[in-house]
């Protein structure tokens, strides 16, 4: 991704201390049939906007496939390679230094874009970067491009991701992997998953998982005689005190007291708690 037509470079040294991402280079690029992504550890971050075909690579061993209408940020300092060729992708790339990801500026590491809408932004950046002494114009065009990606409202991709994450957590809430691991498996940043999940369900993934675990605990408290320690471990809590705090916060009383109250009220084993 280092070569291609219409390459434009810029030395934006004067803003190295600026908190915003700093533009370095951009170009359109097309892979020839059978070409693979280069093996490298890139010193800069790379924004990819795929326009045609499929771009495939691995990042730190995690396979990533991007098709038309998808964008992705390759993070600086991560190892990239490809175990198979890409499918003749045509894409626009931007090399930059500095902040990226939802932790800095609320920009996720992956998303979808409208090719028609973004064409003007990409071409404006390419033109600005190619002008002699146009450092500020290119930086402004780059930030404008990022702003369009950042402010694009949640779409079907966000809903699909939120639903997929909810299904993973609901499958086995007691043994659910942590969000960082799930985000890596799904090829998205944790902050981006949190944002799309909250947009779809109005709560965070952590709050949703807590609801699932407390509901599972309620079922076990009501339908079994298992100890609180055993139930806590089954529901994914490392110790009974953490389980006790989470249960009290949600139900208003300790789990042992809740069990006794339900049984005193005549809710028998095998029934479902209200």
Beta strands, then each sheet from edge to edge (+ up, - down):
strand 1: 8-9
strand 2: 22-30
strand 3: 40-41
strand 4: 45-59
strand 5: 62-67
strand 6: 70-74
strand 7: 79-81
strand 8: 87-97
strand 9: 110-112
sheet 1: 1+ 2- 8+ 4- 5+
sheet 2: 1+ 2- 8+ 4- 6+ 9-
sheet 3: 1+ 2- 8+ 4- 7+ 3-
end
